[in-house]
Amino acid sequence: MEYNKYIDHTLLAPDATEDQIDTVIKQAIDNHFHTVMVNPYWVAKVHHALAETDVVTACVIGFPLGANTTKIKVAEAEDAIDNGVDELDMVMNIGEMKSKHYDKVEADIQAVVDAGHKAGKLVKVIIETCLLTDDEITKASQIVAKTGADFVKTSTGFSTEGATVHGVELMAAAVKGTDTAVKASGGIHSAADAQAMIDAGATRLGVSHSMQVIGKE
């Protein structure tokens, strides 16, 4: 199976250099990955480099903790949109989710979804499954679907664990019958890992080891 178009080719390391960003861009273009996923600072550069290719630009919002205020998340999203981003991956307010303040969680997500959709951009919501119980994963996924977000996403890759098959299965079940899809991210290092996530219900993969996954490393 070819995984290229499932892949958001990701480089979010805080010490990522411009040369490393250039490498990721070239790999994405050469291998027809779905997106290049970077921190907001690099969006303008990536957008310019991907012009007239079949790869689009993605970035994270409220990353990696999700504890920014909603106003800041929206401003960050709007700035990325101004710089040419196509897809936004925001981090849910995890603490408020754990506190069962579901209205606040929903309002935070809704504000970013509305900002993204107003500009015609895709919005994904990272719920950080490793910090949630099974019931919380289900509830968070349902909240994400209620906002009309395009994807619910497992992980930042910066917490205690990345995507798991079990987590993806829970998310897929929770959003079944809605317009929200599932993205698995974090810990996907091989074609077998990728296939396991797809089999569990993911239709997009966040991968920093993309070349390994497609058998070119």
C-alpha positions as a LaTeX table, in Angstrom:
\begin{tabular}{lrrr}
\hline
Residue & $x$ (\AA) & $y$ (\AA) & $z$ (\AA) \\
\hline
Met1 & 0.00 & 0.00 & 0.00 \\
Glu2 & 1.19 & 3.54 & $-0.72$ \\
Tyr3 & 1.02 & 5.79 & 2.33 \\
Asn4 & 2.30 & 9.02 & 0.79 \\
Lys5 & $-1.03$ & 10.85 & 0.58 \\
Tyr6 & $-1.96$ & 9.86 & 4.11 \\
Ile7 & 1.11 & 11.62 & 5.48 \\
Asp8 & 1.46 & 15.04 & 7.07 \\
His9 & 5.29 & 15.19 & 6.83 \\
Thr10 & 6.12 & 16.71 & 10.17 \\
Leu11 & 8.98 & 18.70 & 11.69 \\
Leu12 & 8.02 & 20.39 & 14.96 \\
Ala13 & 11.28 & 20.15 & 16.90 \\
Pro14 & 12.12 & 23.40 & 18.71 \\
Asp15 & 15.67 & 23.31 & 17.33 \\
Ala16 & 14.65 & 22.69 & 13.71 \\
Thr17 & 16.97 & 24.68 & 11.44 \\
Glu18 & 16.16 & 26.29 & 8.12 \\
Asp19 & 18.24 & 23.64 & 6.37 \\
Gln20 & 16.17 & 20.92 & 8.04 \\
Ile21 & 12.95 & 22.66 & 7.01 \\
Asp22 & 14.28 & 22.79 & 3.44 \\
Thr23 & 14.97 & 19.05 & 3.56 \\
Val24 & 11.45 & 18.26 & 4.76 \\
Ile25 & 9.97 & 20.44 & 2.01 \\
Lys26 & 12.02 & 18.68 & $-0.67$ \\
Gln27 & 11.12 & 15.24 & 0.68 \\
Ala28 & 7.42 & 16.15 & 0.68 \\
Ile29 & 7.51 & 17.46 & $-2.89$ \\
Asp30 & 9.55 & 14.52 & $-4.21$ \\
Asn31 & 7.34 & 11.94 & $-2.53$ \\
His32 & 3.95 & 13.67 & $-2.91$ \\
Phe33 & 3.09 & 13.73 & 0.79 \\
His34 & $-0.18$ & 15.39 & 1.77 \\
Thr35 & 1.27 & 18.27 & 3.77 \\
Val36 & 4.37 & 19.72 & 5.32 \\
Met37 & 3.55 & 20.25 & 9.00 \\
Val38 & 5.62 & 22.88 & 10.83 \\
Asn39 & 5.50 & 25.40 & 13.64 \\
Pro40 & 3.82 & 28.72 & 12.74 \\
Tyr41 & 7.12 & 30.57 & 12.31 \\
Trp42 & 7.92 & 28.53 & 9.20 \\
Val43 & 4.53 & 28.76 & 7.49 \\
Ala44 & 5.33 & 31.59 & 5.08 \\
Lys45 & 8.54 & 29.90 & 3.92 \\
Val46 & 6.85 & 26.52 & 3.46 \\
His47 & 3.85 & 28.01 & 1.68 \\
His48 & 6.11 & 29.81 & $-0.79$ \\
Ala49 & 8.22 & 26.69 & $-1.40$ \\
Leu50 & 5.16 & 24.51 & $-2.02$ \\
Ala51 & 3.54 & 26.83 & $-4.56$ \\
Glu52 & 2.51 & 24.95 & $-7.71$ \\
Thr53 & 3.06 & 21.54 & $-6.10$ \\
Asp54 & 0.52 & 18.96 & $-4.91$ \\
Val55 & 1.65 & 19.39 & $-1.28$ \\
Val56 & $-0.06$ & 21.85 & 1.07 \\
Thr57 & 1.09 & 23.75 & 4.14 \\
Ala58 & $-0.01$ & 22.84 & 7.68 \\
Cys59 & 0.92 & 24.14 & 11.11 \\
Val60 & 0.13 & 23.64 & 14.78 \\
Ile61 & $-1.84$ & 26.06 & 16.96 \\
Gly62 & $-1.66$ & 26.32 & 20.76 \\
Phe63 & 1.12 & 23.77 & 20.63 \\
Pro64 & 2.04 & 21.63 & 22.47 \\
Leu65 & 0.06 & 22.19 & 25.68 \\
Gly66 & $-3.26$ & 23.61 & 24.49 \\
Ala67 & $-3.29$ & 25.97 & 27.46 \\
Asn68 & $-3.19$ & 29.28 & 25.58 \\
Thr69 & $-6.27$ & 31.46 & 25.82 \\
Thr70 & $-8.80$ & 31.12 & 23.06 \\
Lys71 & $-8.04$ & 34.66 & 21.90 \\
Ile72 & $-4.38$ & 33.74 & 21.39 \\
Lys73 & $-5.24$ & 30.50 & 19.58 \\
Val74 & $-7.51$ & 32.37 & 17.19 \\
Ala75 & $-4.89$ & 35.08 & 16.62 \\
Glu76 & $-2.25$ & 32.43 & 15.96 \\
Ala77 & $-4.57$ & 30.70 & 13.50 \\
Glu78 & $-5.37$ & 33.96 & 11.71 \\
Asp79 & $-1.68$ & 34.83 & 11.47 \\
Ala80 & $-0.94$ & 31.43 & 9.96 \\
Ile81 & $-3.79$ & 31.91 & 7.50 \\
Asp82 & $-2.34$ & 35.29 & 6.50 \\
Asn83 & 0.99 & 33.54 & 5.90 \\
Gly84 & $-0.58$ & 30.98 & 3.57 \\
Val85 & $-1.40$ & 27.95 & 5.72 \\
Asp86 & $-3.90$ & 25.42 & 4.36 \\
Glu87 & $-4.48$ & 23.23 & 7.43 \\
Leu88 & $-4.46$ & 24.05 & 11.15 \\
Asp89 & $-3.82$ & 21.47 & 13.89 \\
Met90 & $-4.90$ & 23.00 & 17.19 \\
Val91 & $-4.42$ & 21.55 & 20.67 \\
Met92 & $-7.55$ & 21.21 & 22.79 \\
Asn93 & $-7.56$ & 22.68 & 26.29 \\
Ile94 & $-6.65$ & 19.41 & 27.99 \\
Gly95 & $-6.90$ & 20.69 & 31.55 \\
Glu96 & $-10.44$ & 21.90 & 31.00 \\
Met97 & $-11.30$ & 18.54 & 29.42 \\
Lys98 & $-9.97$ & 16.76 & 32.51 \\
Ser99 & $-12.00$ & 19.20 & 34.64 \\
Lys100 & $-15.17$ & 18.20 & 32.75 \\
His101 & $-15.71$ & 21.83 & 31.69 \\
Tyr102 & $-17.02$ & 20.63 & 28.35 \\
Asp103 & $-18.68$ & 23.90 & 27.34 \\
Lys104 & $-15.34$ & 25.70 & 27.68 \\
Val105 & $-13.54$ & 23.00 & 25.72 \\
Glu106 & $-16.12$ & 23.22 & 22.96 \\
Ala107 & $-16.07$ & 27.02 & 22.81 \\
Asp108 & $-12.27$ & 27.05 & 22.55 \\
Ile109 & $-12.30$ & 24.58 & 19.67 \\
Gln110 & $-15.26$ & 26.24 & 17.97 \\
Ala111 & $-13.51$ & 29.60 & 17.84 \\
Val112 & $-10.53$ & 28.17 & 15.97 \\
Val113 & $-12.71$ & 26.00 & 13.72 \\
Asp114 & $-14.78$ & 29.06 & 12.80 \\
Ala115 & $-11.66$ & 31.12 & 12.04 \\
Gly116 & $-10.24$ & 28.35 & 9.90 \\
His117 & $-13.42$ & 27.50 & 8.05 \\
Lys118 & $-14.18$ & 31.18 & 7.39 \\
Ala119 & $-10.93$ & 31.26 & 5.41 \\
Gly120 & $-11.61$ & 27.90 & 3.72 \\
Lys121 & $-8.97$ & 26.01 & 5.73 \\
Leu122 & $-9.07$ & 22.54 & 7.27 \\
Val123 & $-8.97$ & 22.33 & 11.06 \\
Lys124 & $-7.77$ & 19.35 & 13.08 \\
Val125 & $-8.04$ & 19.12 & 16.87 \\
Ile126 & $-5.40$ & 17.36 & 18.95 \\
Ile127 & $-6.90$ & 15.79 & 22.07 \\
Glu128 & $-3.69$ & 14.20 & 23.47 \\
Thr129 & $-5.08$ & 10.72 & 24.03 \\
Cys130 & $-2.26$ & 9.62 & 26.34 \\
Leu131 & $-3.51$ & 12.07 & 28.98 \\
Leu132 & $-7.16$ & 10.97 & 28.74 \\
Thr133 & $-9.15$ & 7.98 & 29.92 \\
Asp134 & $-11.09$ & 5.93 & 27.37 \\
Asp135 & $-14.29$ & 7.73 & 28.33 \\
Glu136 & $-12.56$ & 11.10 & 27.97 \\
Ile137 & $-11.21$ & 10.14 & 24.52 \\
Thr138 & $-14.74$ & 9.32 & 23.42 \\
Lys139 & $-16.21$ & 12.49 & 24.92 \\
Ala140 & $-13.47$ & 14.72 & 23.52 \\
Ser141 & $-13.91$ & 13.22 & 20.05 \\
Gln142 & $-17.65$ & 13.84 & 20.22 \\
Ile143 & $-17.05$ & 17.46 & 21.22 \\
Val144 & $-14.65$ & 17.90 & 18.30 \\
Ala145 & $-17.20$ & 16.46 & 15.88 \\
Lys146 & $-19.89$ & 18.75 & 17.29 \\
Thr147 & $-17.82$ & 21.82 & 16.39 \\
Gly148 & $-17.57$ & 20.70 & 12.78 \\
Ala149 & $-13.79$ & 20.28 & 12.87 \\
Asp150 & $-12.43$ & 18.30 & 9.95 \\
Phe151 & $-10.32$ & 15.90 & 12.01 \\
Val152 & $-9.83$ & 14.77 & 15.58 \\
Lys153 & $-6.16$ & 13.97 & 16.12 \\
Thr154 & $-4.53$ & 11.72 & 18.68 \\
Ser155 & $-1.37$ & 13.41 & 19.84 \\
Thr156 & 1.18 & 16.20 & 19.79 \\
Gly157 & 4.07 & 13.74 & 19.92 \\
Phe158 & 5.45 & 15.82 & 22.80 \\
Ser159 & 3.67 & 14.12 & 25.71 \\
Thr160 & 4.01 & 10.68 & 27.31 \\
Glu161 & 2.89 & 8.62 & 24.31 \\
Gly162 & 1.83 & 8.99 & 20.69 \\
Ala163 & $-0.98$ & 7.34 & 18.80 \\
Thr164 & $-2.23$ & 3.89 & 19.77 \\
Val165 & $-4.50$ & 1.55 & 17.87 \\
His166 & $-6.89$ & 1.49 & 20.81 \\
Gly167 & $-7.09$ & 5.26 & 20.95 \\
Val168 & $-7.72$ & 5.55 & 17.22 \\
Glu169 & $-10.45$ & 2.90 & 17.41 \\
Leu170 & $-12.18$ & 4.83 & 20.20 \\
Met171 & $-11.98$ & 8.07 & 18.25 \\
Ala172 & $-13.24$ & 6.49 & 15.03 \\
Ala173 & $-16.21$ & 4.99 & 16.86 \\
Ala174 & $-16.99$ & 8.31 & 18.52 \\
Val175 & $-17.09$ & 10.30 & 15.26 \\
Lys176 & $-18.73$ & 7.63 & 13.11 \\
Gly177 & $-21.56$ & 9.11 & 11.06 \\
Thr178 & $-20.19$ & 12.67 & 11.31 \\
Asp179 & $-18.09$ & 14.72 & 8.89 \\
Thr180 & $-15.09$ & 14.54 & 11.24 \\
Ala181 & $-12.26$ & 12.16 & 10.36 \\
Val182 & $-9.43$ & 10.75 & 12.47 \\
Lys183 & $-5.73$ & 11.61 & 12.31 \\
Ala184 & $-3.18$ & 9.40 & 14.08 \\
Ser185 & 0.05 & 11.15 & 15.04 \\
Gly186 & 3.09 & 10.28 & 17.10 \\
Gly187 & 5.09 & 7.06 & 17.22 \\
Ile188 & 4.46 & 5.99 & 13.63 \\
His189 & 7.85 & 4.73 & 12.50 \\
Ser190 & 7.13 & 2.01 & 9.94 \\
Ala191 & 4.74 & 0.89 & 7.23 \\
Ala192 & 3.32 & $-1.62$ & 9.71 \\
Asp193 & 2.62 & 1.18 & 12.20 \\
Ala194 & 0.94 & 3.22 & 9.47 \\
Gln195 & $-1.20$ & 0.32 & 8.33 \\
Ala196 & $-2.28$ & $-0.45$ & 11.90 \\
Met197 & $-3.52$ & 3.13 & 12.34 \\
Ile198 & $-5.36$ & 3.09 & 9.01 \\
Asp199 & $-6.96$ & $-0.24$ & 9.86 \\
Ala200 & $-8.09$ & 1.26 & 13.18 \\
Gly201 & $-9.85$ & 4.10 & 11.38 \\
Ala202 & $-7.34$ & 6.88 & 10.68 \\
Thr203 & $-7.44$ & 8.58 & 7.29 \\
Arg204 & $-4.51$ & 10.91 & 7.93 \\
Leu205 & $-1.15$ & 10.25 & 9.60 \\
Gly206 & 1.18 & 12.72 & 11.30 \\
Val207 & 4.67 & 11.36 & 10.71 \\
Ser208 & 8.17 & 12.67 & 11.32 \\
His209 & 9.73 & 9.39 & 10.13 \\
Ser210 & 7.94 & 9.56 & 6.77 \\
Met211 & 10.86 & 8.35 & 4.67 \\
Gln212 & 11.10 & 5.27 & 6.87 \\
Val213 & 7.37 & 4.62 & 6.54 \\
Ile214 & 7.51 & 4.69 & 2.74 \\
Gly215 & 10.66 & 2.54 & 2.67 \\
Lys216 & 13.16 & 5.15 & 1.51 \\
Glu217 & 15.31 & 5.32 & 4.65 \\
\hline
\end{tabular}
